[in-house]
Amino acid sequence: MVSVKENSNKVLIDGESLEVYGPPPVIGSVLRVPGEGTRIIHTMPTFDGCDPLPARGFAKVANGVSSGSRCFAISLDYAPVRSAWGKEAGWLTPAVDFAKFNEYFGVFVPRIGLFLPALFVIDASSHLLYSEICDRLDATVNFQVAQKVFLEDLDKSVGT
């Protein structure tokens, strides 16, 4: 069982409190992230139980409505599994400067060497539009809510 305490940089795993790299980012903040355009970033432990279907649906929408948007899968634990998952889900698995990524996103638990499952939607100006950090390592993020935020932002940018 894993839970994240609100406004804290600790996570509770099987009754033990572990440090998370830093506090989660605030909606609206400007973040340094890989790529250009709108970016959807999913941090995840790459164990075999991670279902690519919901992520694939999001990737199809993102790639279908905007050539400037990208979906990124980021993990540290095992690159071949991450790459296979990214290929199956239609997400890129870029080489990331993890120190800088952790500085801005703070979802990495150093002691266990894993990211908490999390989803971030960042617009083309690098402002954070949506943030969800799971409270368990085996939990899944809500791609439907994130997709709604992504599409609403796209509608706003087309309308201006």
C-alpha positions as CSV (number, residue, x, y, z in Angstrom):
1,M,0.0,0.0,0.0
2,V,1.4,3.4,-1.0
3,S,-0.1,6.8,-0.1
4,V,1.0,10.3,-0.7
5,K,0.5,12.8,2.1
6,E,-0.9,16.1,0.8
7,N,1.6,19.0,0.7
8,S,4.4,16.6,1.6
9,N,7.4,15.2,-0.1
10,K,7.0,11.7,1.5
11,V,5.1,8.6,0.4
12,L,3.9,5.8,2.7
13,I,4.8,2.4,1.4
14,D,3.8,-0.7,3.4
15,G,3.8,1.4,6.6
16,E,7.2,3.0,6.0
17,S,7.5,6.7,5.2
18,L,9.9,7.3,2.2
19,E,11.1,10.5,0.7
20,V,9.8,11.6,-2.7
21,Y,12.3,13.7,-4.6
22,G,10.3,16.9,-4.1
23,P,6.9,18.5,-3.9
24,P,4.5,18.0,-6.8
25,P,4.3,20.8,-9.3
26,V,1.5,23.4,-9.1
27,I,-1.0,23.8,-11.9
28,G,0.0,26.8,-14.0
29,S,3.6,26.6,-13.2
30,V,6.2,26.7,-16.0
31,L,8.2,23.5,-16.3
32,R,11.2,22.4,-18.2
33,V,10.1,19.2,-20.0
34,P,11.4,17.2,-23.0
35,G,10.1,18.1,-26.5
36,E,8.2,20.9,-28.0
37,G,4.5,21.7,-28.3
38,T,1.9,20.2,-26.0
39,R,3.4,17.3,-24.0
40,I,1.6,14.6,-22.1
41,I,4.0,12.9,-19.7
42,H,3.3,9.6,-17.9
43,T,5.8,8.5,-15.2
44,M,5.4,4.9,-14.3
45,P,7.0,1.9,-12.8
46,T,7.5,-0.4,-15.8
47,F,6.3,-3.7,-14.3
48,D,4.4,-6.1,-16.4
49,G,0.9,-5.1,-15.0
50,C,0.9,-1.7,-16.7
51,D,-2.0,-1.8,-19.2
52,P,-1.1,0.2,-22.4
53,L,-4.7,0.4,-23.7
54,P,-5.9,3.6,-21.9
55,A,-2.6,5.3,-22.8
56,R,-2.9,4.1,-26.4
57,G,-6.3,5.8,-26.6
58,F,-4.9,9.0,-25.3
59,A,-2.0,8.9,-27.7
60,K,-4.3,8.3,-30.7
61,V,-6.4,11.4,-29.7
62,A,-3.3,13.5,-29.1
63,N,-1.6,12.5,-32.4
64,G,-4.9,12.7,-34.3
65,V,-5.9,16.3,-33.4
66,S,-2.5,18.0,-33.2
67,S,0.7,17.3,-35.0
68,G,2.4,19.4,-32.3
69,S,1.6,17.3,-29.4
70,R,3.7,14.4,-28.0
71,C,3.1,11.7,-25.4
72,F,6.1,10.6,-23.3
73,A,6.5,7.6,-21.1
74,I,9.2,8.1,-18.4
75,S,10.6,5.5,-16.0
76,L,14.0,4.6,-14.5
77,D,13.7,1.0,-13.5
78,Y,14.1,-1.1,-16.7
79,A,14.5,0.6,-20.1
80,P,13.6,-2.4,-22.3
81,V,10.2,-2.8,-20.6
82,R,9.6,0.9,-20.7
83,S,10.5,1.0,-24.4
84,A,8.2,-2.0,-25.2
85,W,5.4,-0.4,-23.3
86,G,5.9,2.9,-25.1
87,K,5.9,1.2,-28.5
88,E,2.7,-0.7,-27.6
89,A,1.0,2.4,-26.2
90,G,2.2,4.8,-29.0
91,W,4.2,6.9,-26.5
92,L,7.8,8.1,-26.9
93,T,10.4,6.9,-24.4
94,P,13.0,9.6,-24.6
95,A,16.3,9.8,-22.8
96,V,15.6,12.3,-20.0
97,D,17.9,14.2,-17.7
98,F,16.4,12.6,-14.6
99,A,18.0,15.1,-12.2
100,K,16.3,18.0,-13.9
101,F,13.1,16.1,-14.4
102,N,12.9,15.2,-10.7
103,E,13.7,18.8,-9.8
104,Y,10.5,20.0,-11.5
105,F,8.1,17.0,-11.1
106,G,9.2,15.3,-7.8
107,V,7.5,12.0,-8.3
108,F,10.6,9.8,-7.9
109,V,11.2,7.7,-4.7
110,P,15.0,7.3,-4.6
111,R,15.0,4.5,-2.0
112,I,13.0,2.1,-4.2
113,G,14.3,3.5,-7.5
114,L,10.8,4.0,-9.0
115,F,8.6,6.8,-10.1
116,L,5.1,7.0,-8.7
117,P,2.5,6.6,-11.5
118,A,1.7,10.2,-12.5
119,L,0.3,12.1,-15.5
120,F,1.1,15.6,-16.5
121,V,-0.4,17.7,-19.4
122,I,1.9,20.6,-20.4
123,D,0.9,23.2,-23.0
124,A,3.1,24.5,-25.8
125,S,4.2,27.4,-23.6
126,S,5.4,24.8,-20.9
127,H,2.6,25.7,-18.5
128,L,1.3,22.8,-16.4
129,L,-2.4,22.2,-17.3
130,Y,-3.1,19.0,-15.5
131,S,-1.4,16.9,-12.8
132,E,-2.3,13.6,-11.2
133,I,-0.1,11.6,-8.9
134,C,-1.3,8.2,-7.8
135,D,-1.2,7.1,-4.2
136,R,-0.1,3.5,-4.9
137,L,2.6,2.0,-7.1
138,D,0.1,-0.3,-8.8
139,A,-2.6,2.4,-9.3
140,T,-3.5,3.9,-12.7
141,V,-3.9,7.5,-13.7
142,N,-7.2,8.8,-15.2
143,F,-6.5,9.3,-18.9
144,Q,-10.1,10.4,-19.6
145,V,-9.8,13.5,-17.3
146,A,-6.4,14.4,-18.7
147,Q,-7.7,14.0,-22.2
148,K,-10.6,16.3,-21.5
149,V,-8.1,19.0,-20.2
150,F,-5.9,18.5,-23.3
151,L,-8.8,18.9,-25.7
152,E,-10.2,22.0,-23.9
153,D,-6.8,23.6,-24.1
154,L,-6.6,22.7,-27.8
155,D,-10.0,24.3,-28.4
156,K,-8.9,27.5,-26.6
157,S,-5.7,27.8,-28.7
158,V,-7.6,27.2,-31.9
159,G,-10.2,29.8,-30.9
160,T,-7.7,32.6,-30.4
